Amino acid sequence: MAIKYNLTPIEVVKLFGYTEPAAKEELELFEKDNHLKLPKLLFDFLSLVSNEELLSTADIWADSDSQPYFSYQYIEEGIEDCKEDFDDSEFCKENAFYPYSKIPKEQWPELVENYLQIGSDYAAGVVFYGIKEKELEFENPPVYMLHEADELTDWKLIAHTLSEYLMCVLLDALAGVEYTTAQDVLNENGWGFYQEEYANKEEIREQLSKKKIDLSAMGKNMTFYGAVDSFYQYCFDEEDKVFYMIINDTSLMAIKAE
């Protein structure tokens, strides 16, 4: 039995049938228009899932109507929307965009770094995820988050690597967190979802050992939902075509090719 433990986000989407780039030309045009190169991992992942329904309700911009954009563009739009009110001194004191309207854009880096925003929480749209512009040259850069209620300078580290963020988005979608879109799409494509609840992780370990799966070798990844220390574990049975996920230490999900 061939068990694959250390899958990448791209390997996971490919095993579910997403093997041909669906948005390569759009991403190449985005790079050209913005005079940049996306990290290869991000480019390759988005080229497979953008314009597809699989992650259309996930916490990454991967539907046909969304593309990454820079936080400086967001600030420019905010200034344009608010500029008629900037004569009101009380309004100016509280407006997050006002300080940026008073200095040249070339000086904005003195106040805040520029982030390439690549996603948001789909359910509420109040949290944004991004990569620092200066770190786009990294192979696997960190990902940061900004809540709309926070100061524009208050970006926080959310994932130490881009691969961790992408896997989180993907596993949350497969687990049916918030939306069952990914499950519905894969059901239509011939994949069945089977989930069993257990009293504890030891019971899951015993169940997996019957399938010759080593729980300690299974990949681990964060989730955006649940307790701070929550994480998924996952692996793929290449022979039987089954993707296994442990959710919250007490639930085992098997996604099987039917």
N, C-alpha and C positions, 0 to 999 in steps of 0.2 A: 504494500500500500504506500503510495507516494503522498506524503503530507508536506505542503509548503507553508512554512511558518512566517517568514519575513517578507511579506508582500508589500509592494509599494502602492501608492494610490493609483498609479497608471496601470499596474498589473491587475488591480482589482476591477477597474472599469473594463479592461480588456477581457477578463475572464467572463464578464457578463455580456460580452458581444460588441462592445464599443471599441472597435479596432481600426476604424477608418476616420481620418480627420474630417470633422464636419464644419470647422470654422477656421481653417488654416489661413485662407486668403484674408478674412476679416482681421485676424490677429496681425498678419504681416502688414496690412494697411495701417492698423493702429500703431505699430512700431514705426513705420515710415512717417506718419503724420506727427508723431511725438518725438521723433529723433532719438529712439532708445531701443534697447534689446531687452525683452522680458527674460527673466530667468528661464532656462530651457525647461525645467520641471513644470513651471506654470504654463508656459506656451504649449507644451505637449499635452498637459492635462486639459486645458481649456479647448484645445483644438479637437479633442475627442468628445467632450461633453457639451460644449456650447452648441446652441441651436438644436439640442436634444431635450426631451421632456424630463429625463431621469432626475436631474438636479435643479429643475426649474423652480422649486419651492425650498431649496436648501440655502444655507447661509454663505453662498458664494454667488457672484453674478455670472450665471452660466446659461441664461435663457437668451432667446434671439433678440431681445430688446435692451440688453444690458451689456456694457463694456466697462473695463476699469477706467478710472479717471483720477486726476491728481487732486489732492486736498487744496492746493492753491487755486484750482479752478472753482472749487466749492466756495472759497473765500471771495473770489472775484464775483461770483454770482450773488453772494450775500451782500457785498458792498453795493452792487447794482440795485438789488431789491430794496435796500434800506436808505440809499443816499438821500432821498427826498426828506427823510426824517432827521438827518444829521444836524440840522439847524437847531433842533431841540436839545439843549444842553443836558437835561435830565435823561433823555433817551440815550444820548451818546455815552453817558457814564456806564450804562448797563449793556450797551450793544457790543457783542463780541467782535463784530467786524470793523467797528469804528477805528481802533488803533491802526489797522492795516490800511485804512483809507487815507491816513495822514502821512504815510511814508511811501516812497517808491517801492515797487514790487521787488526790486533788487535787494532791498533791505529786509524783506520779510524773514529770511533765514535767521536774522538776529532775534526774532520773536518765536518762530516755530519752524520745524523742519517740514519739508514737503513729502507727503506720503502718496503712493499709488494705491488708491482704494480699490479693493478687489471683491468686496462683499459686504453684506450687512445681515442682521437677523431678519429673516423674511417675514416672520409673524408680526413684529411691531415696527421694524425699520428704524430703531433708535440707536443701534450699535453698529459701528462701521469697522471693517477690518482692512488693514493696509500694510504696505511694505515701504520703508524709508527709500526715497529716491536714490540716495547715495549707496544703498545696499542692494539695489537691483542687479549689480554686477556679481553678487555672490551667487554661488551655485544653489545654495539652500538657505536663503535669508530668513531671519526672524519675521514674525507677523505681529502687528500691534493692533490695539482696539481703542476706539474713542466712543464714549457714550454722548449722545446729543446734549445731555444736561451738564456735561463737563466743559471746562475751558478748552478752547481750540488747541491749547498747548499740552493738554493732559492725556496724550496717547500713552497707553500702557502695554507692556509686553504680554501677549496672550498665548503665543506658541513660539518655542525656541527655534523651530525650523518651519519652513514652508510645507514640507512633507507632512509634518505633524498636523498643521492646520488643514491641509487638503484631506488627509485621512479622517480627521475629526468630522469634517463636513460630510464626507462620504458615509462614514459609519452611522452618524446621526440620521442620515437620510434612509439608510438601509434598515435601521432599527425602528423607523416610523415615528421618530420624535417630532412632535408638532404636526407633521403632515405625512400621509401615507403615499405620496406621489411616486416615490421610487419603487415602493412595493407594488403599487398598481401597475406601473409600467413594466416591471420585470415579470409580474404575473401574466401580463398579455404576451410577453416574449418567451413564455414557457418555463418560468422559474416558480417553484412553490416555496412558501414560507411556513416553517413549522417551529413553534416555540413551546418550550416546557419550563415550568417553574420548579425550583428545588429549594430545600430548606436551607442549604448552605453550599459553599463552594466545594467542599469535600465530596458532596453527592455528585456535583458536576464532574469533578476529577474522576470519580469512579465510572461515570457514564462514558466519558471520553476515553478512558483507558481501555474500555471494551472495543473501541474503534482504533486502538493503537495510536492514540493521539496523546502527546505529552503536554499537559497543561502548562507546565513551567516554560516550555519552549514557544508557546503561542505569543504572537506579537501583541504589544500593548499600545493603546493610544487614548488620549484624553477625549472627553466629551464636553460640549458647551452647555450641557443640561445635566442636572443632578447635583450631588454633593461635590465639594471642591476636590476631594480625593477620588472621585469616581473615574473609572476608565473602562474601556472595552478590551477584550482579548479576542483574537481571531486567527483563523488558519483556513487552508483550502485543501480538501481531499481531491487530488488531481484524478485519481482513478474513478471515484464515484461521482465526481462533479458536484461536490457539496461545500459550500462556504459556511463555516461555523463561527458564531459570535457569542461570547459571554457578555451578558448585559447586567450590570449592577450586582455581579457576583452570585446571583440566585436565579438567573434566567439563561437558558441556552437556546439560541436560535440557529436553525439549520436552513439554509437557502439552497434548494436542490434543483438541478436541471431535470425537468419532467419528460 
